[in-house]
């Protein structure tokens, strides 16, 4: 799965990273492998973007 990973700066980048991340759901890669590292990195980038841009309003 060789697409370049980069910092998520906008909704288009978020959507692309999310699609790449979700592609691993049916066959999660082994931790420590190249795909496993990519899966973890995508997850971390998505979490950071969501923390900064997708805040839930307080009740």
TIVO-719856 format. One record per residue (C-alpha): x negated, y, z. Coordinates in pm, whole numbers, padded with zeros to 5 digits, always signed. Layout:
// TIVO-719856
       c1       c2       c3
        X        Y        Z
...
***
This chain:
// TIVO-719856
       c1       c2       c3
   +00000   +00000   +00000
   -00254   +00254   -00110
   -00086   +00596   -00105
   -00292   +00863   +00073
   -00180   +00954   +00425
   -00179   +01321   +00519
   -00041   +01554   +00782
   +00337   +01597   +00753
   +00406   +01965   +00683
   +00765   +01968   +00551
   +01081   +01765   +00497
   +00954   +01619   +00169
   +00637   +01494   +00340
   +00847   +01359   +00626
   +01074   +01169   +00388
   +00776   +01020   +00203
   +00603   +00913   +00525
   +00926   +00767   +00662
   +00980   +00564   +00344
   +00623   +00432   +00361
   +00667   +00347   +00731
   +00999   +00171   +00677
   +00848   -00043   +00401
   +00665   -00233   +00677
   +00978   -00315   +00881
   +01054   -00648   +00715
   +00693   -00764   +00732
   +00509   -00580   +01010
   +00133   -00594   +00946
   -00116   -00743   +01187
   -00263   -00495   +01436
   -00617   -00395   +01345
   -00580   -00477   +00977
   -00595   -00201   +00715
   -00216   -00213   +00675
   -00174   -00234   +01051
   -00380   +00081   +01098
   -00179   +00254   +00826
   +00148   +00150   +00992
   +00032   +00284   +01330
   -00096   +00610   +01183
   +00229   +00671   +00993
   +00424   +00608   +01313
   +00214   +00856   +01507
   +00243   +01122   +01237
   +00619   +01075   +01219
   +00654   +01096   +01597
   +00451   +01417   +01608
   +00655   +01576   +01329
   +00982   +01475   +01495
   +00866   +01614   +01832
   +00789   +01948   +01671
   +01076   +01978   +01420
   +01367   +01758   +01522
   +01448   +01871   +01872
   +01777   +01761   +02014
   +01985   +02030   +02185
   +02028   +01991   +02559
   +02380   +01907   +02675
***
